[in-house]
Amino acid sequence: MKPTEKVLNYIIMGNSFKNEKEKLDAFGYISYIEDMNTPREIKVLYELKIFPIGNNTKAKLYHTYKWNNGKWEIKNAKIQGLSTHEYKIIESKYSNSKEYGSWCKNGVLNITKNNVDKLFNASKNEIIRICGKPNNITNQPYSVEDKHYNYKGYTVKYEGGNNKHPWGPSQVNFDGGDSKALGIKVGMKSKDIKKVLGKPLYEDISESDGLYYMLYRVNGYDFYYIGVNSNSKIHQIEVKETPVQY
């Protein structure tokens, strides 16, 4: 989903942004379970907000999902205070294979500094168009729209805690295979990564899990290369949008 220009102008309430991308990136939502009283149905409220300007709700989306053939499907949707036609589904950005054909070939995903922002603005259907059909799709417990698209060697995550969701992934994780992030794949050593990417922005031991990591920040996205220690091979790569600094 993506708001139309009319909805976007309505909810930003006159706030100014440097450019169109900054305006779109500031648009986000917080989700709540509204109603679960009807069997096999769930109603979800999305409070649309502008980050980090303020916490006041600018508009409300109400979605009803119905459980059908082992998955949640949207039954109906409305937006409070505006016409039901004032927001729409956008699924056509990457209909031309020439636009995305080099991003993923034969199941191998290649995230570069040139395509990372485009990839992180791809809808769920567009991810399938770009990467092919996933091995499986995992539903997440806290939101019916939160899903993990699991491919061989990497996972594309759509999670509501990220302001872009549901318009783009919140994170891409690599755990093996030949897929690459900035030319680096799982199994390389930190010294070899530095030869390719140079000195990392940060290099440390994580307080949460005790693992060694290197952080590179490129075009508004954070690339984490994670290993057991500084001499070991990395066993995981995480790519996600650089957090907004308040």
Secondary structure, DSSP 8 states (H G I E B T S, - for coil): -EE-HHHHHHHHTT---SSHHHHHHHEEEEEEEEE--STTEEEEEEEEEETTT-----EEEEEEEEEETTEEEEEEEEETTS-TTSEE----TT-SHHHHTTTEETTEEEE-TTTHHHHTT--HHHHHHHH-S-SEEEE-TT-TT-EEEEETTEEEEE-TTSTTTTSS-SEEEE-SSS-EETTB-TT-BHHHHHHHH-S-SEEEE-TTT--EEEEEEETTEEEEEEESSTTSBEEEEEEEE-----
